[in-house]
Amino acid sequence: MSPVIVVGAGPVGLSAALALRARDLPVTLLEADPEGRERPGSRALFVHRETLHLLESMRPGLADEITAYGRTWQTKRTLYRGREVYSRTFPPPSGPPPFTSLRQVDTERFLLAACKDAGVEFVWGAEVVGVRTKPTGVTLTDDDGRTWTGSHVIAADGARSALRRELGIALEGSHANGFHVVVDVADIPGAELPLERVFHYEHPGVGGRSVMRVPFTGGFQLDLQCRDDDRQEVYGTEESVRGWLPAVVGQGYADRILWVSTYRFLRKVAASFSDPYHRVLLVGEAAHLFPPFGARGMNSGIADAAAAAEAIATGVPEAVAHFAAARRAAALFNSAAAGTALDHLRPRRRIVRVKQRAAAALAPVMPWCGAWLEHAPYGPRKGPPASVGRKY
C-alpha cells in the first residue's frame, strides 16, 4: 500500500499523521527542520474541548495527557481603562475541561511522542521543493533531489507553504495595518499571578493600548495591541518590553521574559484546499491565516487534519472534494469571525469606540454590557456552515 505523505511536523501535521495511523494507513512525515529542533515561544496556547475530543479519537489517552499538563482557569476578567467591567468565575468542570492552555512546543512534544508510538515514519531535514500530481498519486522532491511517492499528500507546511505555491493555489484575503506584540513571561516561584484570563481595554499603563494576559503552564503570555503608527523598536523588542512590562503586571518580571515576537493581522484563505486530482490536501496555515483572536488557527488546523485523514481513508476521490469544500467553508467562517473581532479591537469607525465607552460606563448597572465587552474580542462562535459539522 502506498503511504500517505504528510509535509510539516507542526501540531497540524503531527495531528494529521496521528489521525491517519488511527485508520491503519501507512504514513511518512517529511519535515524541513532537523530532528530535535528548538521552536521558541508559546505560539498557539489554547487547545479547545472540540480539539481535545479529536485528539482523543486519534490516540486514546492523549487528551488526558495534554490536559494534565496544561492549565485550565475558572476566572475571566475584563477591564476598561483600569476599571473592572466584567468578572466571572466558573465552577471547576466535572468532566473534560472546556480547554487547556500550554505552549505550542509542549503540545507538539505530546503529539510527536504519540506519532512515534503509533508508527509514523519521520524524515527530518527534508525540505520539499517540488510536487507532481496525477490521477493515481503524488511525487514529492526535496532540495537534495530525493523523491517520495504516495497515494495522497497532506500539506501542513505552514504559512509559506511550498506545496501550495508549487500547485499555484492563491491565498485570497487581506491584511490590516499595524502589529501586535506577543511576550512569554515565566512565573515568579511563590508569587504567581492569579490563574485567570484578563483582557484590559485601553490600559493606562501602556498609553491606552489594549492588553491580554493568558496563563500557561509555567508562566503567562501577554498580547499588546499596537497602533498603526507604532514602531516595533518602541514596543516589540525585548528591551522595550522591559520598559512597559512593569506597568502591566508589576515589578519583578523584566528578567523573566522568555520570548518576544510581533505579528501582523492577516486574514487569508486558499482559493482551493486541494489540487485538481484531489491528491494534495491543504491544512492549517498552508490553507488559511487568521488573526489570533478566538484561538482559531491551530484548533481549526487540527480539525482540518482530522477531516483530511477521514477523507483519504474512504478511498473515494469525492470524499476529498467534499473535504476541500467543507473545510474551506469553515475557514471562510473563521476568517469572517476573526475579522469581526479585529474590527472591534482595532475600530476604524468612531461609533465603535463610542459603543465600547458607553458599555464600560453602563456595565455596573447593566451586566450584559460588561458581558459584551468580555466576549467581543474573540469573535462570534456560533453559526459555522452546517456542512462542516465542527465548531472550527
TIZA-320147 format. One record per residue: residue number from 0; x, y, z of N, C-alpha, C in turn. Coordinates in steps of 0.05 Angstrom, whole numbers, plus 5000, padded with zeros to 4 digits. Atoms other than C-alpha are relative to their C-alpha. Example, Ala and Ser with C-alpha at 12.3 -4.5 7.8 and 13.67 -1.06 7.14 Angstrom:
  nr n_east n_north n_up ca_east ca_north ca_up c_east c_north c_up
   0   5018    4976 5000    5246     4910  5156   5018    5024 5000
   1   4984    4976 4999    5273     4979  5143   4985    5022 5014
// end
This chain:
  nr n_east n_north n_up ca_east ca_north ca_up c_east c_north c_up
   0   5017    4976 5000    5000     5000  5000   5018    5025 5000
   1   4985    4975 5000    5027     5069  4982   4995    5016 5025
   2   5005    4984 4976    5038     5113  5042   4986    5026 4994
   3   5009    4973 5001    5004     5178  5055   5023    5017 5010
   4   4978    4983 4992    5056     5233  5059   4989    5025 5013
   5   5007    4975 4986    5048     5290  5109   5025    5017 4999
   6   4978    4982 5001    5092     5351  5100   4996    5021 5022
   7   5001    4980 4978    5106     5392  5162   4995    4986 5027
   8   5003    5013 4974    5116     5370  5235   4993    5020 5022
   9   5013    4983 4979    5079     5426  5270   4976    4985 5012
  10   5022    5014 4988    5017     5410  5311   4980    4989 4980
  11   5020    5008 5020    4973     5405  5249   5010    4975 4985
  12   4989    5023 5014    5019     5358  5211   5002    4976 5017
  13   4998    5022 4981    5031     5315  5272   4972    4988 5005
  14   5028    5009 4996    4955     5311  5283   4991    4985 4976
  15   5008    5014 5025    4945     5291  5210   5012    4973 4999
  16   4987    5026 5001    4996     5236  5215   4987    4981 5021
  17   5012    5016 4979    4965     5211  5280   4972    4990 4992
  18   5027    5008 5009    4895     5211  5250   5001    4979 4978
  19   4997    5021 5021    4919     5171  5190   5008    4973 5012
  20   4992    5026 4988    4953     5119  5234   4976    4988 5016
  21   5024    5010 4986    4888     5114  5275   4983    4984 4981
  22   5015    5015 5021    4858     5088  5209   5018    4979 4987
  23   4982    5022 5009    4917     5039  5199   5012    5006 4972
  24   4987    4993 5025    4944     5078  5139   5030    5005 5005
  25   4971    4994 4997    5020     5079  5129   5005    5030 4995
  26   4996    4971 5001    5047     5149  5139   5030    5006 5000
  27   4973    4989 5000    5113     5183  5121   4997    5031 5004
  28   5002    4971 4995    5122     5253  5151   5027    5012 4994
  29   4976    4985 5008    5173     5300  5119   5000    5027 5014
  30   4997    4975 4986    5199     5359  5158   5027    5013 4992
  31   4976    4986 5010    5249     5411  5133   5020    5004 5022
  32   4981    4996 4978    5280     5423  5202   5013    4974 5008
  33   4987    5025 4989    5329     5374  5234   4985    4989 5024
  34   5011    5012 4976    5307     5326  5288   5011    5014 5024
  35   4991    4987 4976    5310     5357  5357   5000    5030 4999
  36   5000    4971 5003    5298     5427  5332   4987    5013 5024
  37   5012    4985 4978    5280     5480  5383   4983    5023 4988
  38   5018    4980 5010    5220     5524  5369   4992    5018 5023
  39   5004    4983 4976    5218     5583  5417   4971    5011 5000
  40   5025    4986 4997    5156     5616  5444   4976    4983 5004
  41   5024    5015 4994    5087     5596  5466   4984    4995 4975
  42   5016    5002 5025    5055     5609  5397   4971    4994 5007
  43   5028    5006 4994    4986     5576  5398   4998    4988 5028
  44   5002    5008 4972    4964     5567  5471   4976    4982 5005
  45   5025    5013 4993    4892     5544  5473   4996    4974 4984
  46   5010    5025 5013    4871     5472  5458   4972    4997 5010
  47   5028    5000 4992    4795     5474  5459   4989    4972 5003
  48   5013    5025 4995    4748     5419  5480   4996    4983 4975
  49   5004    5014 5025    4730     5401  5409   5025    4988 4989
  50   4974    5010 5010    4803     5394  5391   5010    4977 5018
  51   4993    5022 4982    4816     5351  5453   4985    4975 4993
  52   5016    5024 5009    4759     5305  5430   5012    4988 4975
  53   4988    5010 5025    4791     5299  5361   5026    4985 5007
  54   4974    5013 4993    4860     5283  5391   4995    4974 5015
  55   5006    5024 4985    4829     5232  5438   4991    4978 4981
  56   5008    5020 5020    4797     5197  5378   5023    4990 4984
  57   4976    5009 5015    4865     5194  5344   5017    4982 5017
  58   4983    5016 4982    4901     5166  5405   4988    5001 5028
  59   5012    5001 4973    4863     5145  5468   5020    5006 5022
  60   4982    4992 4978    4893     5177  5529   5015    5026 4995
  61   4984    4977 5007    4926     5234  5491   4988    5026 5012
  62   5013    4976 4989    4875     5287  5513   5005    5002 5030
  63   4995    5000 4971    4884     5267  5586   5029    5009 5006
  64   4972    4992 4997    4960     5275  5579   5003    5030 4997
  65   4997    4971 5006    4953     5344  5549   4987    5017 5022
  66   5014    4984 4980    4901     5369  5599   5013    4998 5028
  67   4987    5003 4975    4940     5341  5658   5024    5019 5002
  68   4977    4982 5000    5000     5384  5637   4991    5029 4998
  69   5008    4972 5005    4962     5446  5614   4986    5013 5024
  70   5013    4985 4979    4927     5499  5655   4971    5006 4991
  71   5027    4992 5005    4852     5510  5659   4991    5018 5023
  72   5008    4981 4979    4825     5570  5696   4970    5004 4999
  73   5029    4996 4997    4756     5587  5721   4992    5029 4999
  74   5006    4971 4998    4761     5663  5724   5008    5015 4975
  75   4995    4982 5023    4755     5712  5666   4994    5028 5010
  76   5005    4972 4992    4762     5787  5677   5005    5018 4976
  77   4996    4979 5020    4755     5847  5632   5000    5027 5014
  78   4998    4973 4989    4776     5918  5649   4999    5020 4977
  79   5001    4978 5019    4767     5984  5614   5013    5024 5013
  80   4985    4977 4989    4818     6039  5627   5005    4998 5030
  81   4993    5003 4972    4837     6010  5694   4977    4992 5018
  82   5023    5007 4984    4766     5994  5718   4988    4974 4991
  83   5012    5026 5007    4736     5924  5721   4971    5004 4990
  84   5027    4999 5011    4674     5917  5677   4987    4973 4998
  85   5011    5028 5001    4666     5841  5678   5018    4982 5015
  86   4985    5021 4987    4687     5784  5722   4981    4977 5005
  87   5016    5024 4995    4661     5713  5725   5018    4977 5006
  88   4986    5024 4992    4686     5652  5760   4982    4976 4997
  89   5016    5024 5006    4660     5585  5735   5008    4978 5019
  90   4993    5023 4984    4656     5522  5777   5019    4982 4986
  91   4982    5018 5013    4710     5471  5764   4984    4979 4983
  92   5016    5019 5017    4688     5424  5707   4999    4973 5013
  93   5004    5026 4989    4660     5358  5728   5010    4978 4981
  94   4990    5018 5020    4683     5325  5664   5024    5012 4985
  95   4978    4989 5015    4732     5342  5609   4999    5031 5000
  96   5000    4970 4998    4753     5416  5614   4992    5012 4973
  97   5007    4987 5025    4728     5466  5563   5024    5008 4982
  98   4975    4994 5014    4801     5480  5543   5023    4993 5018
  99   4976    5000 4984    4872     5474  5566   5019    5019 4987
 100   4981    4980 5010    4929     5524  5559   5028    4990 5005
 101   4972    5008 4998    5001     5504  5545   5014    5010 4976
 102   4985    4990 5022    5056     5527  5500   4999    4980 4976
 103   5001    5017 5023    5054     5501  5429   5022    4979 4999
 104   4978    5019 5000    5122     5469  5438   4994    4976 5017
 105   5008    5023 4983    5092     5426  5493   4979    4983 4987
 106   5020    5016 5016    5032     5407  5451   5013    4983 4979
 107   4985    5015 5020    5080     5387  5396   5015    4976 5013
 108   4985    5021 4986    5120     5346  5446   4982    4976 5005
 109   5019    5022 4995    5059     5304  5465   4992    4987 4973
 110   5008    5011 5026    5038     5296  5392   5023    4984 4987
 111   4977    5014 5011    5108     5276  5370   5003    4973 5013
 112   4998    5026 4986    5112     5222  5423   4978    4981 4992
 113   5022    5017 5009    5043     5196  5403   5004    4990 4972
 114   4995    5009 5027    5063     5194  5330   5021    4978 4998
 115   4979    5020 5000    5126     5156  5343   4990    4973 5011
 116   5012    5024 4988    5088     5107  5387   4981    4986 4980
 117   5020    5010 5019    5036     5099  5331   5013    4989 4974
 118   4986    5012 5023    5089     5080  5279   5002    5019 4976
 119   4995    4981 5021    5094     5144  5238   5030    5000 4992
 120   4973    4999 5010    5157     5144  5195   5008    5030 4996
 121   4991    4972 5002    5195     5211  5202   5025    5002 4982
 122   4976    4993 5016    5244     5240  5152   5006    5030 5006
 123   4993    4973 4992    5278     5302  5182   5020    5011 4979
 124   4982    4987 5019    5317     5353  5141   4992    4996 4971
 125   5010    5005 5027    5273     5342  5080   4983    5024 4992
 126   5015    4976 5009    5253     5410  5050   4988    4995 4973
 127   5014    5005 5026    5201     5397  4996   5001    5024 4983
 128   4999    4977 5019    5212     5440  4935   4984    4994 4974
 129   5014    5007 5024    5173     5402  4881   4978    4981 5005
 130   5023    5018 4998    5106     5367  4873   4989    4994 4972
 131   5012    5008 5026    5078     5327  4815   4976    4982 5006
 132   5025    5015 4994    5006     5302  4818   4990    4987 4974
 133   5013    5013 5022    4969     5254  4774   4975    4986 5011
 134   5025    5012 4989    4902     5217  4780   5005    4977 5019
 135   4996    5023 4983    4935     5158  4816   5019    5005 5023
 136   4982    4995 4978    4983     5192  4864   5016    5025 4998
 137   4985    4975 4998    5034     5245  4882   5030    4993 5004
 138   4971    5002 4996    5110     5251  4877   5011    5026 5010
 139   4987    4976 4989    5149     5300  4920   5030    4998 4997
 140   4971    4998 5002    5220     5323  4912   5010    5020 5020
 141   4989    4981 4981    5264     5355  4965   5024    5015 4988
 142   4978    4983 5011    5322     5404  4958   5025    4984 4996
 143   4977    5018 5006    5372     5346  4957   4995    4982 4977
 144   5007    5016 5023    5337     5314  4898   4987    4973 5007
 145   5014    5025 4992    5306     5257  4939   4970    5002 4992
 146   5028    5001 5008    5236     5235  4918   4985    4981 5018
 147   5018    5017 4985    5177     5205  4954   4974    4999 4984
 148   5025    5003 5014    5114     5177  4922   4979    4989 5020
 149   5021    5009 4983    5048     5168  4958   4973    5002 4987
 150   5027    4999 5011    4974     5159  4947   4989    5028 5002
 151   5010    4972 4995    4959     5228  4977   5022    5014 5016
 152   4983    4983 4984    4996     5286  5009   4982    5018 5016
 153   5012    4979 4983    4972     5327  5068   5021    5022 5004
 154   4981    4977 4999    5006     5395  5063   4995    5016 5025
 155   5001    4984 4975    5017     5423  5133   5025    5015 5003
 156   4974    4987 5000    5078     5463  5114   4999    5030 5005
 157   5000    4973 4989    5055     5529  5142   4993    5023 4981
 158   5009    4976 5014    5042     5600  5120   5014    5005 4974
 159   4985    4997 5025    5096     5599  5067   5001    4974 4985
 160   5002    5027 5012    5074     5531  5041   5012    4998 4972
 161   4988    5005 5026    5119     5507  4985   4981    4984 4982
 162   5019    5016 5016    5066     5457  4964   4978    5017 4988
 163   5021    4982 5010    5012     5510  4958   5011    5017 4977
 164   4987    4983 5021    5060     5553  4918   5005    4984 4974
 165   4994    5016 5023    5081     5496  4872   4975    4992 4985
 166   5026    5007 5012    5008     5478  4859   4987    5025 4987
 167   5011    4976 5011    4994     5550  4840   4974    5009 5013
 168   5025    4993 4986    4939     5558  4892   5004    5027 5015
 169   4997    4973 4989    4930     5631  4913   4988    5001 5028
 170   5012    4992 4975    4917     5657  4983   4984    5026 4995
 171   5018    4977 5005    4858     5705  4980   4992    5013 5026
 172   5008    4986 4975    4842     5758  5032   5014    5026 5003
 173   4990    4973 4995    4870     5819  5065   5019    4999 5024
 174   4984    4996 4976    4918     5845  5117   4995    5028 5010
 175   5005    4974 4987    4908     5902  5166   5027    5013 5006
 176   4976    4986 4992    4959     5955  5183   5006    4995 5029
 177   4992    5003 4972    4997     5952  5248   5008    4972 5007
 178   4990    5025 4991    5021     5895  5290   4992    4997 5030
 179   5003    5003 4971    5014     5864  5359   5024    4985 5010
 180   4976    5011 4987    5068     5842  5407   4991    4977 5018
 181   5005    5024 4983    5068     5773  5440   5024    4995 5017
 182   4978    5003 4981    5110     5763  5502   4994    4976 5018
 183   5002    5022 4980    5121     5699  5542   5016    5008 5024
 184   4987    4993 4975    5138     5711  5615   4998    4977 5019
 185   4999    5022 4981    5159     5659  5666   4988    5010 5027
 186   5009    4994 4973    5124     5657  5734   5023    5006 5019
 187   4982    4997 4977    5159     5682  5796   4993    4979 5020
 188   5007    5021 4981    5162     5620  5840   4991    5011 5027
 189   5011    4992 4974    5119     5630  5902   4985    5026 4999
 190   5015    4975 5002    5089     5695  5875   4986    5001 4973
 191   5013    5002 5025    5050     5671  5815   4975    5019 4999
 192   5024    4984 5004    4996     5717  5787   4975    4982 5002
 193   5024    5017 4999    4924     5694  5796   4995    4985 4974
 194   5006    5017 5023    4903     5638  5750   4974    5009 4987
 195   5023    4989 5013    4856     5678  5707   5008    5013 4973
 196   4995    4986 5025    4850     5706  5637   4989    5028 5002
 197   5007    4972 4996    4849     5782  5636   5003    5014 4973
 198   4999    4981 5023    4832     5829  5578   4996    5028 5010
 199   5001    4972 4990    4845     5903  5590   4999    5019 4976
 200   5003    4979 5021    4817     5954  5541   5015    5025 5008
 201   4988    4973 4997    4859     6017  5533   5014    5002 5028
 202   4986    5001 4975    4906     6000  5590   5015    5027 5005
 203   4987    4974 4996    4930     6066  5621   5030    4998 5003
 204   4971    5003 4997    4999     6037  5635   5016    4998 4974
 205   4986    5002 5026    5015     6029  5561   4987    5019 4980
 206   5010    4979 5018    4985     6093  5533   4973    4994 4987
 207   5026    5006 5010    4915     6066  5523   4999    4978 4979
 208   5001    5024 5017    4934     6004  5484   4988    4977 5015
 209   5013    5022 4987    4895     5941  5498   5020    4977 5004
 210   4982    5022 4992    4929     5882  5532   4984    4976 5009
 211   5012    5025 4990    4910     5809  5544   5022    4984 5014
 212   4982    5018 4986    4942     5763  5595   4987    4972 5001
 213   5010    5027 5001    4934     5688  5587   5020    4982 5014
 214   4982    5018 4987    4965     5637  5635   5006    4975 4982
 215   4994    5026 5011    5001     5575  5610   5018    4986 5021
 216   4984    5015 4981    5040     5521  5647   5027    5012 5003
 217   4973    4988 4995    5100     5556  5678   5002    5030 4996
 218   4998    4971 5004    5082     5627  5661   4975    5011 4987
 219   5024    4987 5013    5036     5672  5620   5009    5014 4975
 220   4995    4986 5025    5031     5704  5552   4986    5027 5002
 221   5012    4973 5002    5018     5779  5543   4998    5007 4970
 222   5005    4992 5028    4988     5805  5478   4994    5030 5001
 223   5004    4971 5001    4996     5880  5467   4991    5009 4972
 224   5011    4990 5026    4953     5911  5412   5011    5027 4994
 225   4988    4975 5007    4994     5965  5379   4984    5015 4979
 226   5015    4983 5019    4970     6023  5336   5015    5000 4973
 227   4989    5001 5027    4981     6032  5262   5027    5015 4998
 228   4975    4984 5003    5036     6085  5272   5021    4993 5021
 229   4980    5008 4980    5072     6049  5329   5025    4988 4985
 230   4976    5011 5011    5144     6029  5315   5009    4975 5017
 231   4993    5025 4986    5169     5959  5331   5021    5004 5021
 232   4979    4996 4980    5231     5984  5366   4991    5013 5025
 233   5011    4986 4976    5188     6023  5415   4984    4980 5018
 234   5017    5018 4984    5142     5965  5436   5007    4971 4996
 235   4998    5028 5007    5164     5900  5403   5027    4987 5002
 236   4974    5013 4995    5236     5887  5424   5002    4992 5030
 237   4998    5008 4972    5258     5853  5488   5007    5023 5018
 238   4993    4977 4984    5290     5917  5513   4976    5018 5004
 239   5023    4982 4997    5227     5958  5500   4978    4986 5018
 240   5019    5014 4983    5183     5904  5533   5007    5003 5029
 241   4992    4996 4972    5224     5910  5596   4991    5028 5010
 242   5008    4974 4992    5204     5983  5596   4970    5002 5007
 243   5029    4997 4994    5128     5974  5593   4988    4977 5016
 244   5011    5024 4986    5120     5906  5626   4992    5006 5029
 245   5008    4996 4972    5120     5931  5700   4973    5014 5003
 246   5025    4986 4998    5061     5977  5686   4976    4981 4995
 247   5022    5019 5006    5020     5916  5663   4998    4978 5021
 248   5001    5023 4982    5040     5860  5711   5015    5005 5026
 249   4986    4995 4975    5081     5894  5766   5030    4995 4998
 250   4971    5002 5000    5154     5894  5785   5008    4971 5002
 251   4988    5026 4996    5199     5834  5783   5000    4982 4975
 252   5003    5017 5023    5183     5807  5713   5019    5007 4977
 253   4983    4991 5022    5233     5845  5670   5021    4979 4993
 254   4980    5021 5004    5284     5788  5679   4987    4973 4996
 255   5014    5026 5003    5231     5734  5669   4990    4996 4971
 256   5009    5001 5027    5219     5747  5595   5013    4976 4986
 257   4991    5024 5014    5224     5682  5555   5002    5004 4970
 258   5003    4998 5029    5206     5705  5485   4984    5025 4993
 259   5015    4976 5011    5183     5767  5446   4998    4996 4970
 260   5004    5001 5029    5153     5767  5377   4978    5020 4992
 261   5021    4983 5010    5109     5811  5334   4986    4986 4977
 262   5016    5013 5021    5053     5790  5287   4983    5022 4986
 263   5018    4984 5016    5014     5823  5231   4973    4988 4999
 264   5028    5010 5001    4939     5817  5223   4993    4991 4972
 265   5006    5011 5026    4929     5771  5164   4974    4984 5000
 266   5025    5015 5004    4862     5744  5140   5000    4989 4971
 267   4997    5011 5027    4874     5698  5081   4991    4971 5000
 268   5010    5028 5003    4842     5633  5056   5008    4991 4972
 269   4992    5011 5027    4868     5588  4999   4976    4999 4982
 270   5022    5001 5020    4827     5591  4935   4989    4972 4997
 271   5009    5028 5001    4824     5515  4937   5016    4985 5022
 272   4986    5016 4980    4842     5464  4991   5010    4974 4989
 273   4988    5023 5012    4863     5411  4942   5007    5006 4971
 274   4992    4997 5028    4895     5402  4873   4977    4988 4983
 275   5022    5010 5017    4851     5384  4813   4995    4970 5001
 276   5003    5029 4998    4864     5310  4822   4992    4991 5028
 277   5007    5006 4972    4846     5313  4896   5020    4981 5013
 278   4979    5016 4989    4912     5283  4915   5016    5014 5022
 279   4986    4984 4980    4942     5340  4956   4979    5016 5015
 280   5020    4987 4983    4901     5367  5014   5014    5021 5018
 281   4988    4979 4984    4919     5434  5046   4986    5002 5027
 282   5011    4998 4973    4910     5441  5121   5016    5021 5016
 283   4986    4981 4982    4927     5491  5176   5007    5025 4985
 284   4992    4974 5011    4966     5553  5157   5008    4998 4971
 285   4997    5003 5029    4980     5524  5088   4974    5007 4986
 286   5026    4995 5012    4906     5534  5077   4987    5026 5008
 287   5013    4975 4990    4887     5595  5119   5017    5013 5021
 288   4986    4984 4980    4916     5651  5161   4979    5018 5013
 289   5019    4983 4986    4874     5685  5215   5015    5017 5021
 290   4991    4986 4976    4887     5739  5267   4996    4981 5024
 291   5000    5020 4978    4897     5704  5335   4975    5000 5017
 292   5023    4997 4982    4831     5726  5366   4981    4976 4998
 293   5018    5023 4999    4789     5667  5388   5015    4973 4997
 294   4984    5025 5001    4846     5616  5382   4991    4982 4977
 295   5011    5015 5022    4822     5595  5313   5021    4985 4983
 296   4979    5011 5018    4889     5579  5280   5006    4971 5003
 297   4993    5028 4996    4915     5514  5310   4975    4983 5003
 298   5024    5016 4996    4846     5490  5331   4986    4993 4974
 299   5012    5006 5026    4817     5497  5261   5019    4982 4983
 300   4981    5016 5014    4881     5467  5233   4998    4970 5007
 301   5002    5028 4991    4874     5404  5275   4973    4988 4990
 302   5025    5010 5012    4801     5399  5252   5004    4994 4970
 303   4993    5005 5028    4827     5405  5180   5014    4972 4998
 304   4985    5025 5001    4876     5348  5195   4983    4976 5003
 305   5018    5023 4995    4823     5302  5223   4982    4995 4976
 306   5017    5004 5023    4777     5315  5164   5015    4990 4976
 307   4984    5010 5022    4833     5304  5114   5006    4971 5002
 308   4995    5029 4996    4851     5237  5144   4975    4983 4995
 309   5026    5015 5004    4778     5216  5145   4994    4998 4970
 310   5006    5000 5029    4771     5235  5071   5018    4981 4986
 311   4981    5018 5013    4833     5198  5050   4994    4971 5006
 312   5005    5028 4991    4814     5136  5089   4977    4987 4985
 313   5022    5011 5014    4750     5129  5049   5008    4988 4973
 314   4991    5010 5026    4790     5117  4985   4983    5010 4977
 315   5018    4989 5021    4738     5157  4946   5008    5028 4993
 316   4992    4973 5007    4760     5219  4907   4979    5021 5008
 317   5021    4980 4993    4693     5252  4920   5001    5008 5030
 318   4997    4993 4972    4708     5249  4995   5020    5022 5004
 319   4980    4978 4999    4769     5293  4984   4988    5026 4990
 320   5014    4976 5010    4728     5341  4943   4982    5012 5021
 321   5018    4990 4979    4678     5345  4999   5017    5012 5023
 322   4982    4989 4980    4735     5356  5049   5008    5029 4992
 323   4991    4974 5009    4761     5414  5007   4979    5021 5002
 324   5021    4980 4999    4694     5448  5002   4991    5006 5028
 325   5010    4996 4972    4673     5437  5075   5020    5015 5016
 326   4980    4986 4983    4739     5459  5106   5006    5028 4989
 327   4997    4973 5010    4744     5519  5060   4977    5017 5010
 328   5023    4985 4988    4674     5539  5083   5005    5006 5029
 329   4994    4994 4972    4697     5532  5155   5021    5022 5002
 330   4979    4980 5000    4759     5574  5140   4988    5028 4994
 331   5013    4974 5006    4716     5629  5109   4984    5010 5024
 332   5014    4993 4976    4672     5628  5171   5019    5011 5021
 333   4981    4991 4980    4732     5633  5217   5013    5026 4992
 334   4988    4975 5009    4763     5688  5175   4981    5024 5005
 335   5019    4979 4995    4699     5729  5179   4996    5005 5029
 336   5002    4997 4971    4693     5716  5254   5024    5015 5011
 337   4976    4986 4991    4765     5738  5265   5000    5029 4991
 338   5003    4972 5010    4751     5799  5222   4981    5016 5017
 339   5019    4986 4982    4692     5817  5267   5015    5008 5026
 340   4985    4994 4976    4738     5812  5327   5020    5022 4995
 341   4980    4979 5007    4791     5854  5292   4988    5027 4998
 342   5014    4974 5002    4741     5909  5276   4993    5011 5027
 343   5006    4991 4973    4723     5911  5350   5025    5009 5014
 344   4975    4993 4986    4795     5913  5374   5015    5023 4987
 345   4986    4978 5015    4822     5960  5321   4979    5015 4983
 346   5022    4987 5014    4760     6001  5304   5009    5022 4981
 347   4995    4979 5019    4763     6044  5242   4978    5022 5002
 348   5023    4981 4998    4696     6077  5258   4998    5010 5029
 349   5002    4988 4973    4688     6125  5316   4977    4988 5016
 350   5023    5010 4986    4620     6095  5332   5006    4975 5016
 351   4993    5024 4985    4653     6030  5354   5013    5007 5027
 352   4987    4991 4975    4696     6066  5406   4979    5012 5018
 353   5021    4988 4984    4635     6104  5429   4983    4979 5013
 354   5015    5023 4989    4597     6039  5439   5015    4987 5022
 355   4984    5012 4979    4654     6010  5478   5001    5017 5025
 356   4999    4982 4977    4659     6071  5523   4973    5000 5014
 357   5026    5000 4988    4584     6071  5534   4995    4974 5015
 358   5003    5026 4987    4584     5996  5550   5016    4999 5026
 359   4984    5000 4975    4640     6006  5601   4987    5017 5022
 360   5013    4983 4980    4602     6063  5635   4975    4987 5011
 361   5026    5012 4991    4537     6022  5638   5004    4973 5013
 362   4996    5027 4990    4568     5956  5659   4993    4996 5029
 363   5007    5005 4972    4559     5966  5734   4970    4997 5005
 364   5029    5002 4996    4483     5973  5726   4987    4982 4979
 365   5011    5017 5021    4473     5933  5662   5021    4979 4993
 366   4978    5020 5002    4516     5870  5667   5004    4990 4971
 367   4997    5010 5028    4502     5850  5594   5019    5017 4985
 368   4981    4983 5013    4544     5910  5573   5029    4990 5006
 369   4974    5011 4994    4604     5882  5610   5004    4973 4986
 370   4997    5026 5013    4590     5813  5581   5007    5004 4970
 371   4994    4994 5028    4591     5844  5511   5029    5007 4997
 372   4972    4993 5001    4658     5875  5525   5018    4976 5004
 373   4985    5024 4995    4683     5808  5550   5002    4982 4976
 374   5001    5020 5021    4661     5766  5491   5009    5011 4972
 375   4995    4989 5026    4671     5814  5432   5028    4997 4989
 376   4973    5002 5011    4747     5810  5426   5007    4973 4987
 377   4993    5027 5010    4744     5736  5407   4983    4992 4975
 378   5016    5006 5024    4692     5740  5351   4978    4980 5006
 379   5022    5018 4996    4628     5700  5343   5008    4971 4999
 380   4995    5028 5000    4628     5626  5358   4979    4984 4985
 381   5022    5016 5011    4560     5604  5332   4997    5007 4970
 382   5007    4996 5027    4540     5595  5260   5018    4991 4978
 383   4984    5010 5022    4593     5557  5222   4983    4984 4980
 384   5017    5014 5020    4568     5524  5158   4992    4972 5009
 385   5011    5026 4990    4525     5463  5172   5016    4977 4989
 386   4986    5022 5013    4566     5421  5124   5026    4993 5015
 387   4975    5005 4986    4627     5428  5169   4997    4981 5023
 388   5005    5019 4978    4599     5393  5229   5018    5003 5024
 389   4982    4995 4977    4651     5422  5276   5000    5030 5006
 390   4999    4972 4992    4660     5486  5315   5020    5017 4984
 391   4979    4985 5014    4723     5505  5278   5003    4990 4971
// end
